Amino acid sequence: MGKRLVLLHEEDAKRSGILSHNRVKINYRKQTATAFTETTTTYLQLGEIGITKELQKELKVKDGSLVSVTSAKTPESIKYIHKKMRGQTLAKDEIHNIINDIANHKLSEIEITEFLMAEEFHGLNMDEIEYLTKAMVDTGTTIDFGRPCYDKHSVGGVPGNKVTLLIVPIVAAAGLLIPKTSSRAVTSSSGTVDTMEVLADVEFSASELKEIALKTGGAIAWGGKLGIAPADDILIRVEYPLSIDPTGQMLASIMAKKLAVGADCVVIDIPVGQGAKVEKIEDARKLAQSFVELGNRFNVQVQCGITYGGQPVGHTVGPALEAREALLALQGKGPASLIEKSTALAGMLIEMGGVASPNEGKKMAREILSSGKALEKMKEIIEMQGGDPKIEPEKIPIGEHSIALRAPCDGFVTNVDNAAITAITRASGAPIEKGAGVALRWKRGYKVKKSDVLLEIYAEQESKLAEAYNVALRTKPVTVEGMLLYRIPEQLGKVVYNQS
């Protein structure tokens, strides 16, 4: 039920025929809101009700005001959710009905979970994905920037993927408009917005975002406050504790946000590798084709970059640590993997915008980065979004509590486990606690000596640090092996030679 909760005295509820978890309507003057009930015999007097702050704000109601509470009719969309749960295909109006009810807070979190799990297990065909995308756009705000827009999005799944903080200023410095809207982290340990929020504000109205983007050429903002595709933000909030991201929902979610800001050209980053959301090249190609087809249905030019996702991008994971690393990269001091990926994807957008010739975009992106133009553009964006443009990487605060994991022997790093790194980082408190995260000292292929620090865990709370450390001990995030892996047969004792 989330934040839309009404607390009733048990006796009042009985007299009205209302049970716990029932759907009700609250009426105050000319305002009406749908909510869900809980009952009590201790917190309220007869005739009193309690409501959450979200409902109080929506209804503009004050303490002591007289309101009415009545049973609400079960929405028709529940029938369509159950239809999808049975594995049946949904029609355009049925999907629109579901999304409209989600956007208008008529469905409980349990009912939304049913819809998401039905998508997870039964999937959506391309027509359903198109209808879902259109419904998300139609139930929210759209922004017209009055000129061609360019955008980028990653399907996620790889820790430390802070490339947007380089791509946006590079593309904007190339003269293209890139008003990047993002969601907060769903299954990852830090989304783009979670990281950008360390440097500047990310919550704006549509008119504020338009002003920022048109003045600087770029922006990095949270889509939630903008009111674009509001149903999607509710769905993401439910997805987060479930740690799921159904493919059809992901396609619709990404495309809806792009359509809402009038994107003409979009680059989709699809990381591939062990532990990434997409582990096989053939699956990445199929997903890329789905994005291209969905874009074609809405007259949006989509190109997909299938990128290496077998280990984290750069060396840090967690909002503040990633913000530090992104600024270092903009200063020309960042890790090669971060710069390589960022300039490759930015180059694709620069070519799509006609600023660079085919196959010359990456070169131009590197020149913009190395010249300092991208850093200056990022400072402009940070300042326009209410941050300090003079912020230096080392001044960004990180968790005061830390612990190191060390190499158990001399050898080479043979694996860095994405899932383990994400689990450790989330256990440390990220992305909610900005200073929490993980710093990788070595990645795959590097030679290390016994007791070298492999990674450091940072947390804002000692209890979270202990929890994250325990996760690290269980999951083995970094594997170190010597050049001799096995000895067959094993030497169990002294060798005895047969002299006969």
C-alpha positions as CSV (number, residue, x, y, z in Angstrom):
1,M,0.0,0.0,0.0
2,G,3.0,2.3,0.3
3,K,2.3,5.9,1.3
4,R,-1.4,5.9,0.5
5,L,-2.6,4.6,3.8
6,V,-5.7,5.3,5.9
7,L,-5.9,4.2,9.5
8,L,-9.4,3.6,10.9
9,H,-10.6,2.6,14.3
10,E,-11.6,-1.0,14.2
11,E,-15.2,-0.3,15.4
12,D,-15.7,2.5,12.8
13,A,-14.4,0.1,10.1
14,K,-16.8,-2.7,11.1
15,R,-19.8,-0.3,11.1
16,S,-18.8,0.8,7.6
17,G,-18.2,-2.8,6.3
18,I,-14.5,-2.0,5.7
19,L,-11.7,-4.5,6.4
20,S,-7.9,-4.1,6.6
21,H,-6.3,-3.7,3.2
22,N,-9.6,-2.6,1.6
23,R,-9.6,0.1,-1.1
24,V,-11.4,3.3,0.0
25,K,-12.1,6.8,-1.3
26,I,-11.4,9.8,1.0
27,N,-13.4,12.9,0.2
28,Y,-12.5,16.3,1.4
29,R,-14.4,19.2,0.0
30,K,-14.0,18.8,-3.8
31,Q,-10.9,16.6,-3.5
32,T,-11.0,12.8,-3.8
33,A,-8.2,10.3,-3.3
34,T,-8.0,6.5,-3.4
35,A,-6.2,4.8,-0.5
36,F,-5.9,1.5,1.4
37,T,-6.8,0.7,4.9
38,E,-5.4,-0.5,8.2
39,T,-7.3,-0.7,11.5
40,T,-6.4,-0.1,15.1
41,T,-8.0,-0.1,18.5
42,T,-5.3,1.9,20.2
43,Y,-4.0,4.8,18.2
44,L,-7.3,6.4,17.4
45,Q,-10.6,7.4,19.1
46,L,-13.9,6.5,17.6
47,G,-14.7,8.8,14.7
48,E,-11.1,9.7,14.1
49,I,-9.0,8.6,11.1
50,G,-5.3,8.9,10.3
51,I,-3.8,9.5,6.9
52,T,-0.3,9.6,5.5
53,K,1.5,12.9,4.7
54,E,1.3,12.1,1.0
55,L,-2.5,12.0,1.2
56,Q,-2.7,15.0,3.4
57,K,-0.7,17.0,0.9
58,E,-2.8,15.7,-2.1
59,L,-6.1,16.5,-0.4
60,K,-4.9,19.8,1.2
61,V,-6.4,18.7,4.4
62,K,-5.5,19.9,7.9
63,D,-5.5,18.1,11.3
64,G,-9.1,18.1,12.7
65,S,-10.8,18.5,9.3
66,L,-14.0,16.6,8.6
67,V,-13.6,14.0,5.8
68,S,-15.6,11.1,4.6
69,V,-14.3,7.6,3.9
70,T,-16.3,5.2,1.7
71,S,-15.6,1.8,0.1
72,A,-14.1,2.1,-3.4
73,K,-15.0,-0.1,-6.4
74,T,-12.4,-2.6,-7.5
75,P,-10.9,-1.2,-10.7
76,E,-11.5,-3.0,-14.0
77,S,-7.7,-3.1,-14.5
78,I,-7.4,-5.9,-11.9
79,K,-9.3,-8.1,-14.3
80,Y,-6.7,-7.4,-17.0
81,I,-3.8,-8.0,-14.6
82,H,-5.2,-11.4,-13.8
83,K,-5.6,-12.0,-17.5
84,K,-1.8,-11.4,-17.9
85,M,-1.1,-13.6,-14.9
86,R,-2.7,-16.4,-16.9
87,G,-0.3,-15.7,-19.7
88,Q,-2.8,-14.1,-22.1
89,T,-2.1,-11.2,-24.5
90,L,-3.4,-7.8,-23.5
91,A,-5.1,-5.4,-25.9
92,K,-4.2,-1.7,-26.2
93,D,-7.1,-0.4,-24.1
94,E,-6.5,-3.0,-21.4
95,I,-2.8,-1.9,-21.0
96,H,-3.8,1.7,-21.0
97,N,-6.4,1.0,-18.3
98,I,-3.7,-0.6,-16.1
99,I,-1.2,2.2,-16.5
100,N,-3.8,4.9,-16.0
101,D,-4.9,3.3,-12.7
102,I,-1.3,3.0,-11.6
103,A,-0.6,6.6,-12.5
104,N,-3.7,7.7,-10.6
105,H,-2.8,5.6,-7.5
106,K,-5.8,3.3,-7.8
107,L,-3.8,0.1,-7.5
108,S,-2.1,-1.2,-4.4
109,E,1.6,-2.2,-4.4
110,I,0.5,-5.8,-4.1
111,E,-1.6,-5.5,-7.3
112,I,1.2,-3.7,-9.1
113,T,3.5,-6.5,-8.0
114,E,1.1,-9.0,-9.6
115,F,1.4,-7.1,-12.9
116,L,5.2,-7.0,-12.7
117,M,5.5,-10.7,-11.9
118,A,3.1,-11.6,-14.7
119,E,5.5,-9.6,-17.1
120,E,8.5,-11.3,-15.6
121,F,7.1,-14.9,-16.1
122,H,5.0,-14.5,-19.2
123,G,6.7,-11.6,-21.0
124,L,5.2,-9.1,-23.4
125,N,5.1,-9.2,-27.2
126,M,6.2,-6.2,-29.3
127,D,2.6,-4.9,-29.7
128,E,2.1,-5.0,-25.9
129,I,5.4,-3.2,-25.4
130,E,4.3,-0.5,-27.8
131,Y,1.0,-0.1,-26.1
132,L,2.7,0.0,-22.7
133,T,5.1,2.7,-23.9
134,K,2.4,4.8,-25.4
135,A,0.2,4.5,-22.2
136,M,3.2,5.6,-20.0
137,V,3.7,8.7,-22.2
138,D,0.0,9.6,-22.5
139,T,-0.5,9.5,-18.7
140,G,2.3,12.0,-18.0
141,T,3.9,15.3,-19.0
142,T,5.7,15.8,-22.3
143,I,8.4,18.4,-23.0
144,D,8.9,20.1,-26.3
145,F,12.4,21.7,-26.5
146,G,11.8,23.1,-29.9
147,R,14.9,21.6,-31.5
148,P,16.3,18.1,-32.2
149,C,17.1,16.2,-29.0
150,Y,19.6,13.4,-28.4
151,D,19.6,10.9,-25.6
152,K,21.4,7.9,-24.1
153,H,20.4,5.1,-21.8
154,S,21.9,1.9,-20.4
155,V,19.9,-1.2,-19.7
156,G,22.1,-1.5,-16.6
157,G,23.4,-4.5,-14.8
158,V,27.0,-3.5,-14.5
159,P,28.3,-1.8,-11.3
160,G,30.0,1.6,-11.6
161,N,28.5,2.5,-15.0
162,K,28.8,6.3,-14.5
163,V,29.4,7.0,-18.2
164,T,26.4,9.4,-18.5
165,L,28.3,12.0,-16.4
166,L,30.9,12.1,-19.2
167,I,28.6,11.5,-22.2
168,V,26.2,14.4,-21.5
169,P,28.9,17.1,-21.3
170,I,30.8,15.7,-24.3
171,V,27.7,15.6,-26.5
172,A,26.6,19.1,-25.2
173,A,30.0,20.5,-25.9
174,A,29.7,19.2,-29.5
175,G,26.7,21.4,-29.9
176,L,23.9,18.9,-29.6
177,L,21.0,19.1,-27.1
178,I,21.0,16.2,-24.6
179,P,18.4,16.7,-21.8
180,K,19.1,13.4,-20.0
181,T,16.4,12.1,-17.7
182,S,17.0,9.1,-15.5
183,S,15.3,6.9,-12.9
184,R,16.8,6.1,-9.6
185,A,18.5,2.7,-9.1
186,V,16.3,-0.3,-9.4
187,T,18.5,-3.4,-9.1
188,S,21.9,-1.5,-9.2
189,S,23.9,0.1,-6.4
190,S,23.8,3.5,-7.9
191,G,21.8,4.9,-10.8
192,T,22.9,7.9,-12.9
193,V,20.6,10.2,-10.9
194,D,21.9,8.9,-7.5
195,T,25.4,9.8,-8.6
196,M,24.6,13.2,-10.1
197,E,22.7,14.1,-7.0
198,V,26.1,14.1,-5.2
199,L,27.1,17.0,-7.4
200,A,23.9,19.0,-8.0
201,D,20.1,19.0,-7.7
202,V,18.3,16.5,-9.9
203,E,14.6,17.3,-9.1
204,F,13.1,19.9,-11.4
205,S,9.8,20.9,-13.0
206,A,9.4,20.5,-16.7
207,S,9.9,24.2,-17.3
208,E,13.0,24.3,-15.1
209,L,14.5,21.4,-17.0
210,K,13.8,23.1,-20.3
211,E,15.5,26.3,-19.2
212,I,18.6,24.4,-17.9
213,A,19.0,22.3,-21.0
214,L,18.5,25.1,-23.5
215,K,21.0,27.3,-21.7
216,T,23.7,24.7,-21.3
217,G,22.9,22.1,-24.0
218,G,22.6,19.4,-21.4
219,A,21.1,18.3,-18.1
220,I,21.0,15.2,-15.9
221,A,17.7,15.0,-14.0
222,W,15.4,12.7,-12.2
223,G,12.2,11.9,-14.3
224,G,10.0,11.6,-11.2
225,K,9.4,15.2,-10.3
226,L,9.1,16.1,-14.0
227,G,5.8,14.2,-14.2
228,I,7.0,12.3,-17.3
229,A,5.7,8.7,-17.4
230,P,4.6,8.8,-13.7
231,A,3.4,5.3,-13.8
232,D,6.9,4.1,-14.6
233,D,8.3,5.7,-11.4
234,I,5.7,3.9,-9.4
235,L,6.5,0.6,-11.1
236,I,10.2,1.2,-10.4
237,R,9.5,1.8,-6.7
238,V,7.8,-1.5,-6.5
239,E,10.5,-3.3,-8.6
240,Y,13.3,-2.1,-6.3
241,P,12.7,-4.4,-3.3
242,L,11.8,-7.3,-5.7
243,S,15.1,-6.8,-7.5
244,I,13.4,-7.5,-10.9
245,D,13.3,-5.6,-14.2
246,P,11.1,-7.5,-16.7
247,T,12.5,-7.1,-20.3
248,G,9.2,-5.7,-21.8
249,Q,8.8,-3.3,-18.9
250,M,12.4,-2.1,-19.3
251,L,12.0,-1.5,-23.0
252,A,8.8,0.5,-22.5
253,S,10.2,2.4,-19.5
254,I,13.3,3.5,-21.4
255,M,11.5,4.5,-24.6
256,A,8.6,6.3,-22.7
257,K,11.1,8.6,-21.0
258,K,12.8,9.3,-24.3
259,L,9.5,10.1,-26.1
260,A,8.4,12.3,-23.2
261,V,11.3,14.6,-23.8
262,G,11.0,14.5,-27.6
263,A,14.2,12.6,-28.3
264,D,14.9,12.2,-32.0
265,C,18.0,10.0,-31.7
266,V,18.9,7.6,-28.9
267,V,21.9,5.4,-28.1
268,I,21.2,2.4,-25.9
269,D,24.1,0.9,-24.0
270,I,23.7,-2.9,-23.6
271,P,26.5,-4.3,-21.4
272,V,27.3,-8.0,-22.0
273,G,29.2,-10.4,-19.8
274,Q,29.2,-12.7,-16.9
275,G,27.2,-11.2,-14.1
276,A,25.7,-8.4,-16.3
277,K,22.0,-8.2,-16.9
278,V,22.6,-9.6,-20.4
279,E,25.3,-12.3,-20.4
280,K,25.3,-13.6,-24.0
281,I,26.0,-11.7,-27.2
282,E,23.1,-13.4,-29.0
283,D,20.7,-12.1,-26.3
284,A,22.2,-8.6,-26.5
285,R,21.6,-8.7,-30.3
286,K,18.0,-9.7,-29.8
287,L,17.4,-7.0,-27.2
288,A,19.1,-4.4,-29.5
289,Q,16.7,-5.4,-32.4
290,S,13.8,-4.9,-30.0
291,F,14.9,-1.4,-29.1
292,V,15.5,-0.5,-32.8
293,E,12.0,-1.9,-33.7
294,L,10.3,-0.1,-30.9
295,G,12.1,3.1,-31.9
296,N,10.9,2.7,-35.5
297,R,7.3,2.4,-34.3
298,F,7.6,5.8,-32.7
299,N,9.8,7.4,-35.5
300,V,12.9,7.6,-33.2
301,Q,16.3,6.7,-34.6
302,V,17.8,4.1,-32.2
303,Q,21.3,2.7,-32.3
304,C,22.6,0.2,-29.7
305,G,26.1,-0.2,-28.5
306,I,26.8,-3.7,-27.2
307,T,29.6,-3.0,-24.6
308,Y,31.9,-5.1,-22.4
309,G,30.1,-5.8,-19.1
310,G,32.1,-8.6,-17.5
311,Q,33.3,-6.4,-14.7
312,P,32.6,-3.0,-13.2
313,V,33.2,0.2,-15.3
314,G,36.1,2.1,-13.7
315,H,37.2,1.3,-10.1
316,T,34.4,2.6,-8.0
317,V,30.8,1.7,-7.2
318,G,28.5,3.9,-5.1
319,P,27.2,7.5,-5.6
320,A,29.9,9.6,-4.0
321,L,32.8,7.4,-5.1
322,E,31.4,7.3,-8.7
323,A,31.0,11.1,-8.7
324,R,34.6,11.5,-7.7
325,E,35.8,9.1,-10.4
326,A,33.6,10.8,-13.1
327,L,35.1,14.2,-12.2
328,L,38.6,12.8,-12.4
329,A,37.8,11.3,-15.8
330,L,36.6,14.8,-17.0
331,Q,39.9,16.1,-15.7
332,G,41.7,13.6,-17.9
333,K,42.8,11.4,-14.9
334,G,40.1,8.7,-15.0
335,P,40.4,5.0,-15.6
336,A,40.8,3.8,-19.2
337,S,37.6,1.6,-19.2
338,L,35.5,4.6,-18.2
339,I,37.0,6.9,-20.8
340,E,36.9,4.3,-23.5
341,K,33.2,3.4,-23.0
342,S,32.1,7.0,-22.6
343,T,33.8,8.3,-25.7
344,A,32.6,5.4,-27.8
345,L,28.9,5.9,-26.9
346,A,29.2,9.7,-27.1
347,G,30.8,9.3,-30.5
348,M,27.8,7.4,-31.7
349,L,25.5,10.3,-30.7
350,I,27.8,12.8,-32.3
351,E,27.7,10.9,-35.6
352,M,23.9,10.6,-35.4
353,G,23.7,14.4,-35.0
354,G,25.8,14.9,-38.1
355,V,28.6,16.7,-36.2
356,A,31.1,14.0,-37.1
357,S,31.5,11.8,-40.1
358,P,30.8,8.1,-39.8
359,N,33.4,6.3,-37.7
360,E,34.9,9.7,-36.6
361,G,32.6,10.3,-33.6
362,K,34.7,8.6,-31.0
363,K,37.8,10.5,-32.1
364,M,35.9,13.8,-31.8
365,A,34.5,12.8,-28.4
366,R,38.1,12.1,-27.2
367,E,39.3,15.4,-28.4
368,I,36.4,17.2,-26.6
369,L,37.3,15.3,-23.4
370,S,41.1,15.8,-23.6
371,S,40.7,19.5,-24.5
372,G,38.9,20.2,-21.2
373,K,35.7,21.4,-23.1
374,A,33.7,18.5,-21.6
375,L,34.8,19.5,-18.0
376,E,33.9,23.1,-18.6
377,K,30.5,22.0,-20.0
378,M,29.9,19.8,-16.9
379,K,30.7,22.7,-14.6
380,E,28.1,24.8,-16.5
381,I,25.5,22.0,-16.0
382,I,26.4,21.6,-12.3
383,E,26.0,25.3,-11.7
384,M,22.7,25.5,-13.6
385,Q,21.4,22.6,-11.5
386,G,22.3,24.3,-8.3
387,G,25.6,22.7,-7.5
388,D,29.1,24.0,-6.9
389,P,30.9,24.1,-10.2
390,K,34.3,24.4,-8.4
391,I,33.9,21.1,-6.6
392,E,37.0,19.0,-6.6
393,P,36.9,15.1,-6.5
394,E,38.7,14.8,-3.2
395,K,36.3,17.2,-1.6
396,I,33.3,14.9,-2.1
397,P,32.7,13.2,1.2
398,I,32.6,9.4,1.4
399,G,31.6,7.0,4.2
400,E,33.8,7.5,7.3
401,H,33.8,3.8,8.1
402,S,35.9,1.5,5.9
403,I,37.5,-1.9,5.7
404,A,39.7,-3.7,3.2
405,L,39.7,-7.1,1.6
406,R,43.2,-8.4,0.9
407,A,44.7,-10.9,-1.5
408,P,45.1,-14.4,0.1
409,C,48.1,-15.2,-2.0
410,D,50.4,-14.0,-4.8
411,G,48.8,-14.4,-8.2
412,F,46.6,-12.8,-10.8
413,V,43.1,-11.4,-10.5
414,T,41.1,-13.8,-12.6
415,N,37.6,-12.6,-11.9
416,V,35.6,-9.7,-10.5
417,D,32.0,-10.7,-9.8
418,N,29.5,-8.0,-10.8
419,A,26.7,-9.5,-8.7
420,A,28.9,-9.8,-5.6
421,I,30.1,-6.2,-6.0
422,T,26.5,-5.0,-6.3
423,A,25.4,-7.0,-3.3
424,I,28.3,-5.7,-1.2
425,T,27.6,-2.1,-2.2
426,R,23.9,-2.3,-1.5
427,A,24.6,-3.9,1.9
428,S,26.9,-1.0,2.7
429,G,24.0,1.4,2.3
430,A,24.1,2.6,-1.3
431,P,22.5,4.2,-3.1
432,I,20.4,5.7,-0.3
433,E,23.5,6.6,1.7
434,K,25.6,8.5,-0.8
435,G,28.9,7.9,0.9
436,A,28.6,4.1,0.9
437,G,30.2,2.0,-1.8
438,V,33.2,-0.1,-2.9
439,A,36.6,1.0,-4.4
440,L,38.3,-1.7,-6.5
441,R,42.0,-1.5,-6.4
442,W,42.7,-4.2,-9.0
443,K,40.7,-5.7,-11.8
444,R,40.9,-8.7,-14.0
445,G,44.4,-9.5,-15.4
446,Y,46.4,-7.6,-12.8
447,K,49.2,-9.2,-10.8
448,V,48.9,-8.9,-7.0
449,K,50.9,-10.0,-4.0
450,K,49.7,-11.6,-0.9
451,S,48.0,-9.1,1.4
452,D,47.6,-6.4,-1.3
453,V,44.3,-4.6,-0.9
454,L,41.8,-5.9,-3.5
455,L,38.9,-3.7,-2.6
456,E,37.8,-1.3,0.1
457,I,34.3,-1.0,1.5
458,Y,33.0,2.3,2.7
459,A,29.9,3.0,4.8
460,E,28.2,5.8,6.7
461,Q,27.2,3.4,9.5
462,E,29.3,0.8,11.3
463,S,26.4,-1.7,11.3
464,K,26.2,-1.4,7.5
465,L,29.9,-1.8,7.1
466,A,29.8,-5.0,9.1
467,E,26.9,-6.3,7.0
468,A,28.7,-5.5,3.8
469,Y,31.9,-7.1,5.0
470,N,30.0,-10.3,5.8
471,V,28.5,-10.3,2.3
472,A,32.0,-9.9,0.9
473,L,33.3,-12.9,2.9
474,R,30.4,-15.0,1.6
475,T,30.4,-14.0,-2.1
476,K,34.1,-13.8,-3.0
477,P,33.9,-10.6,-5.2
478,V,37.5,-10.8,-6.4
479,T,39.3,-14.1,-7.3
480,V,43.0,-14.3,-7.2
481,E,44.8,-17.4,-8.6
482,G,48.4,-18.3,-9.2
483,M,49.6,-19.5,-12.5
484,L,49.6,-23.1,-11.3
485,L,45.9,-23.8,-10.9
486,Y,45.8,-27.6,-10.2
487,R,48.3,-30.5,-9.6
488,I,47.1,-33.9,-10.8
489,P,47.4,-36.3,-9.1
490,E,47.6,-34.3,-5.9
491,Q,50.8,-34.7,-3.9
492,L,49.6,-36.1,-0.5
493,G,52.9,-37.0,1.1
494,K,56.4,-38.1,0.4
495,V,57.0,-39.6,-3.0
496,V,58.2,-43.2,-2.9
497,Y,59.9,-44.7,-5.9
498,N,59.5,-48.3,-6.8
499,Q,63.0,-49.8,-7.2
500,S,61.9,-53.2,-8.5
